Amino acid sequence: MVIKNSKKIADELKIPNTAAFHVQPENITYTIKMGKVKLINDKIYEEFRDDFFNKFNRIHCPSEFIANQLREHNYTAKLYVISNGIQEKFKPMPKEKNEKIIITMVGRLSGEKRQDLLFEAIKKSKYEKDIQLVLAGKGPKYKQYVKMGEELTNKPIIQFCNEEQLLELLHKTDLYVHTSDAEIEAISCIEAIACGNVPIISNSDKSATPQFALDDRSLFEAGNSDDLAKKIDNWLSNKQELEKMRKIYAESANKYRIENSMKKIEEMFEDEIAERNN
C-alpha cells in the first residue's frame, strides 16, 4: 500500500518513476507448500501485473530469466535486465588449507532454497566424513536443518553472517553449492564466484542462477540429491581442475560488478526522465 501510494504521489507531482521486480511468486508459494502449482503462481504474476507493475513504463529485472517470466505473463512495461551487482570487496584471496572440506551455501533457510538436498547429497558423498557444511542464513527451516545435521559426521554450521563474516567464509570455502528451485538472480552465488569459488548450481527452470555455470560440471539436476552428490565428488576428486577453474570463475564474475550495473540503471532513469519531459 505504501509503494502504491508513493507511485500515486509521484505521478501527481509529475516526478518520473520506475519499478523493480525482485519477488517471485514462488517466494510466497513455497512457504505454503504450493511452490510448484503453476495455476497459483500464474495468478500471483497476474495480480502483481494488474495491481501494480503495469502502471509503470519501465521495470528493472535482475536477470534475463525473470524478464522472460514477465514477458510470458504479458507485462507491458519496457524491461531492463540489470544485475543487482557485486561490490569490489568480493574478490579472490589466497586460500589456506582447511582441516575439513568446507562446502558452503548462502541464502535464506526456506522451502524454495532446497538446502535439504545438500544434506542428502553430503550423506551420499564418498567424502562425507571430511566435509564441513556451512549454511549462511536464517529462516523458518532452521530447526529442521539442525535436526538433519545430526545425521552427518561433522555438525553443520548454520548461522547468519554479516558482510565481514561472509567474506571470511567465502575465502575459506572449498566448494560453493546453490540448490535453490526458485531464484530471480542469487547475488550470493555471484559473490561466492567472485571470491574464487567453483559453484554447483541447480538447473531449475524457475531459477536464474544456472546462468553463472560455465559448463555442465557446475550444474546438477534440480531436486536430485544423487546427481548433486556425483557433482560434488567429481570436483573434490579433481583438485587440479578445481584450482584452475577457481580463477576462470572469478574472472567471469567481473561483468556483474556494481559499477557496470550503476551505469545501466542510470540509463534506465534517463530514459524515463526523457520520456516524461517529452
N, C-alpha and C positions, 0 to 999 in steps of 0.2 A: 504493500500500500504506500509506504514512504517513497519507494522508487517511482511508482506510477504518479504520485503527486509531484515529485521532482520533475518528471517529464512534462507534466501539465504546466507547471510554473515556468519552466524553461521556454516552452512554446509561447506562453502568454507574453513573456519578456523578450521574445524573438532572439533567444540565445541558442546557437547551434548545439545539437546534442546527438550522440551516437550511443549504441548499445554494445554489450559484450555477452557472448553465450558461454557460460562456464559451468553450468549444471546440467548433466544428462538426466533424463527420466529414470534411467537405471540406478542413479544415486539414491533415488527415492524408493523405487520398486523392489530393489534387492533387500532393503531394510525390512520390508513386509513380506519377504519370501515370494515375490511375484516378478522377479527381475527378468525372467525370460518369457513373460506373457506379452506378446507383441501388441495385442489389442490395447492393453492398458498403456504401454509405453507410447504407442502412436497417439492415443488420446491425450496424454500429457504434452507431447510435442505440439498437438493442435491447440491445447489450452494456452500454452506458452505463446504460440504464434498469434492467436486471435486476440488474446487479452493484453499482450504487451509488445512483442518483437515486431509485428507488422506495422506498428505505429512509427517505426524508425526507418530512415533511408539507408543506414549503414550499420552493419554488425561486425564486431571483431570476433573471429573464430581462431582459437589457439592451434588448430590443426586442419589439414585438408579433410581428414576423416569427418570431423563434426560439421564442416561446411557442406560436405556431401549429404550428411543426415538432414540438414536444414533444407537443402535443395529438394531432397526426396519428399519432404513434408511441406513443400510449397511455401516456404518463406520468401517474401517478395523483396526484401532489402538487398542492397549490394553487399556481398560478403568479402571481408578482408582476412585472409589467412596469415596470421602473425603469431609466432611463438611468444609465450609469456616471457621467455628469455632467462638466461642464467648469468649470474654475476661472475666477475673476473676471478674472485677468490676460489671458485671451483675449478681447480687445475691440478695436473698430476704432481705428486711429490714422491720422493724415494720411499719405497715400502720396506719396512722392517719385517724380518721373518717372524711370523706368529707361532705360538705354541700349538694352536689349533688352526684348522682351515676355517676362516671366517666367511660365512655366506650371509649376505645382508639383503633385506628388503625394507624400503622406506614407504610409509603410507598409513592411512587410517585403518584401524583394525575393524573392518566392516565387511559385510557379506560379499559385495561386488569385487573386493580386492583379492579374495580367494587365497589368503595366506595358509589356509588349511592344506592346500596342495603341497606347499613347501614342507610342512611337517611330514606328510605321507611320502614325498619323494626322498627326503633325507633318510627316513627309515629304510627305504629300499636301496639306498646308495651303498656301494661297497666301501665307501669312505666314512660311513656313518659314525664310527667311533672317534674319528678325528675332526668331525665338523662341529663348529660352534655357530649356531643360528642366532642372528640378531634381527629383531623386528623393531624398527624405529618408528614409533607411532603410538597412538592411543585410540580407543573406541570401544563399541559395545561387545566386540568379540574377545576382549582381554581375558576374561576368566576362562573362556573356552580354550584359548590358546595356551594359557598356563597349564591347564589340565592336559592338553595334548602333548605339551612339552615333557611331561613326566615319562613318556614312552621313549624319549631319546636318551642316549648315553650321556650327553652333555646338556645340562639345563639351559634352555634358550634364554637369551637376554631380551626382555620385552619392555621397552620404555620409550617415552617421548624424548627427543633430543632437541636442544636449542641449536642455533646455527654453528656455534663453535664445536659443540659435541658431535654434530653431524659431520662436519669437515674431518674431524679426527677419526670418526668411524669409517668414512668413505676412503680415507687414505690408508686404513688398515685392512680394508675388505679384500678378500681374495677373489670372490665371485659375487656379482650382483644379480638377483633374480627378481623379476616383476611378473607376478601371477595374475594380475587383475583381469576380470572378464569385461569390465567397462571402464573406459578412461578417455577423457577429452584430449589430454596431452601427456600427462605424467611428467611434470617438470622434475620430480625427484629422480626419475630414471636418467634424464639428460644430465643432471648434476653428478650422478654416480659415474656416468660415462666420461664426463669432462674431467673427473678426478683420476681417470686412467683405469676404470673398471670395465671388464668384459661383461655384457649382460646376457641373461637368458630370459626371454620375454614370451608371454602367452600370445599366441597368434589369433586371439579372439577377434571376430568380425565386428564387435562392438567397442573396440579399443583402438586408439590412435597410436599406441606405444610400439606396435610392430614396425613402424616406420624407422625406428632407431637401430634395428638389427641390420647388420651389414651382410649377413648370409644366413643360411638355414641352421647353422650350428648354434645360433643365438635365438632360435625360435623353438618353442615346443607346442604341441597340440593343446589347445585350450581345454582345461578341465581334466587333463590326462597326467596323473602323477607318475605313471610308469615312464612316459616319454620324457617328463621333466627329469626324473632320476637318471635316465640314459644320457641326457644332455649334460647334466652336472658331472657325471662320471667321465664323459668324453673330454670335457675341458680339464678336469683335475688330473686326468691321465696323460695329458699333453701339455706339460708345463712350459716347454719351449715355445709352442704355438700360442699359449695363453699370454706369455710375456710379449711376444711380437704383436699380438692383436691389441694389447693394452694401449700402445702408442697410436695405433691406427684408429681405435675407437675415440681416444682423447681428441685427436685431430678432427674427427667427424663431428664433434660437438661444437666446434667453433662457430659454425653458421647459426647456432642458436644463442649466441651471445646477446645480452640485453641491449648492447649498443645498436645492433642491427634491428632489433625489434622496436626500439625507440624511434628510429628513423622512419620505419614503416607506419607506426601508429600516428606519428606526426603528419605523414602524408594523408592518412585517412581523415584526420581532423581538418587539414587544409582543404580537402575535397568537400567536406561538409560545409565548411565556412564559405567557400567559394559559391557553392550551390545556393546557400541561404541568401548570400549577398545579391545573387542574380535574380 
